[in-house]
Amino acid sequence: MLNKIKYILFLFILINLVGCESKEITLDDSNITKEETLNVNKEPIFSYSDIPSEIKEKMIGCSMPEDEPIKFESLSYLKLSYYGFDDKTHIGEMIVNKEVAAEVVDIFKELYEAKYPIEKINLIDEYNADDELSMQDNNTSSFCYRTIAGTDKISNHGKGVAIDINPLYNPHVNTSTNKVNPTTATKFIDRNNLITGMIVENDPCYNAFVKRGWTWGGYWKNPDYQHFKKNINN
């Protein structure tokens, strides 16, 4: 009888131990953020695809006008791992022209492997398609439909073939008027006072884009240090 009681107690303890262990490794997927996804998958993400319906809904009336002057079929949705200013890996979202999607994925994979710091990569729709707000938040982004000022010509961002990297630290500077975009970036005009996230000639960011045929705005008469663009046929 004593042995039987001992056996029952042993089974009871064993069952409880197994139950505790199971609770420790159970993940509540609903609480996993996109940044934490890497901790589950163990691998960085570099992908492009057609734009999901929920992303289209977010874009329409925001970065994409209601009449869709640029067709969604000409664009791609990217998920990109990047190395943040906090020395951690994050996952960002970006919309680009379908013709450059694979190349952009390769560029950001190269930047990630080089641990080139990017503060954040969000869709500009997170800022209600307000470029100034996005730039002030140092947000790296690409597609946002707009025309070139004073014309009806679609801009490179409106086509999804231009990307702005760490725009707060790499502002657009009008040398004749001293106007700076974003307006909060005045102290970053001096390119001799380098800080993390600034783009300079021959650094890993510059090289990753330029060697693939992208043009850097840092050479312009009114330099746009954040800006890389790629010429395509359409």
Long-range contacts (C-beta under 8 A, 24 or more apart in sequence): 34-90, 34-91, 35-88, 35-89, 35-90, 35-91, 37-91, 38-81, 38-89, 38-91, 44-81, 44-89, 44-109, 44-112, 45-79, 45-80, 45-81, 45-91, 46-79, 46-80, 46-81, 46-105, 46-106, 46-108, 46-109, 46-112, 47-78, 47-79, 47-105, 48-76, 48-77, 48-78, 48-79, 48-96, 48-101, 48-102, 48-104, 48-105, 49-76, 49-77, 50-76, 50-77, 51-75, 51-76, 51-77, 51-95, 52-77, 55-93, 55-95, 55-123, 58-123, 58-125, 59-95, 59-123, 59-125, 62-124, 62-125, 62-128, 62-129, 63-95, 63-123, 63-124, 63-125, 63-129, 63-143, 63-144, 63-145, 64-145, 65-145, 69-145, 69-154, 70-145, 70-154, 70-158, 70-159, 70-160, 73-98, 74-98, 74-160, 74-234, 75-143, 75-160, 76-101, 78-104, 78-105, 78-108, 80-105, 80-108, 80-112, 80-121, 81-108, 81-109, 81-112, 82-108, 82-111, 82-112, 82-118, 82-121, 82-140, 83-111, 83-112, 83-115, 83-116, 83-117, 83-118, 84-117, 84-118, 84-119, 84-120, 85-117, 85-118, 85-119, 85-196, 85-197, 90-120, 90-121, 92-118, 92-120, 92-121, 92-122, 92-140, 93-121, 93-122, 93-123, 94-121, 94-123, 94-140, 94-141, 94-142, 94-143, 94-163, 95-123, 95-142, 95-143, 95-160, 96-142, 96-143, 96-160, 96-161, 96-163, 97-143, 97-159, 97-160, 97-161, 97-232, 99-161, 99-232, 99-233, 99-234, 100-160, 100-161, 100-230, 100-232, 103-212, 103-230, 104-142, 104-163, 106-212, 107-208, 107-209, 107-212, 110-204, 110-208, 111-204, 111-205, 111-208, 114-204, 114-208, 116-203, 116-204, 116-205, 116-208, 117-166, 117-196, 117-197, 118-165, 118-166, 118-197, 119-166, 119-168, 119-197, 132-181, 132-182, 132-183, 134-167, 135-164, 135-167, 135-168, 135-171, 135-181, 135-182, 135-185, 135-226, 136-168, 136-182, 136-183, 136-184, 137-168, 138-166, 138-167, 138-168, 138-169, 138-197, 139-167, 140-164, 140-165, 140-166, 140-167, 156-229, 159-232, 159-234, 161-229, 161-230, 161-231, 161-232, 162-227, 162-228, 162-229, 162-230, 163-209, 163-227, 163-228, 163-229, 164-226, 164-227, 164-228, 165-199, 165-205, 165-226, 165-228, 166-197, 166-198, 166-199, 166-226, 167-226, 169-195, 169-197, 169-198, 170-197, 170-198, 170-199, 170-218, 170-225, 170-226, 171-224, 171-225, 171-226, 172-217, 172-222, 172-223, 172-224, 172-225, 172-226, 172-227, 173-222, 173-223, 173-224, 173-225, 174-222, 175-221, 175-222, 175-223, 176-222, 191-225, 198-225, 199-225, 199-226
